[in-house]
Amino acid sequence: MFEPDPADAFVVFGDQDSGCLSFGVRAAGRRWFVKQARTPQARVSLTRALGLHAAVRHPGIVRPELVRDGTDGPTLIYPWCDGTVLNHATVHGSDRAGLAGFQRLPVTEARAALAVISTPTWPSAPPATSRSTCTTVLSSTTSTRTGCG
């Protein structure tokens, strides 16, 4: 498909508290969200995220379409989802402007978004490997999508 390169990014999410470098690129006529580990803990987290994606199918969780294995650990490549990150956590602190915007939505819109993410996906409890770094995005249509990795 393509080899994601942060030098080609249209946006870079640096200084992430997850230890990952995340960025958006255009390739193959589409936009993609790329998440690469930069620390040992991030490598473990992205590996766990792959277990989550293998075990869970949910309309509110964006799945990677491509995974690249490398010496630095897995690189997860997701389809780009337009929207606003609800809690942009960095090593410098959190920007919760997206969450504040979500909290100002009309109740019916907020409930509709929450209904999507609160739909049960596991028969009883999530698998032990499901702990990962997840990013929740409020899209321009007020639906909520979560990307884990």
Helices and strands as residue ranges (DSSP letters): G 6-8, E 11-13, E 20-27, E 30-37, H 40-55, E 61-62, E 66-70, E 73-79, E 84-85, E 88-90, E 93-95, H 97-103, H 107-117, G 128-130, E 134-138, E 144-148
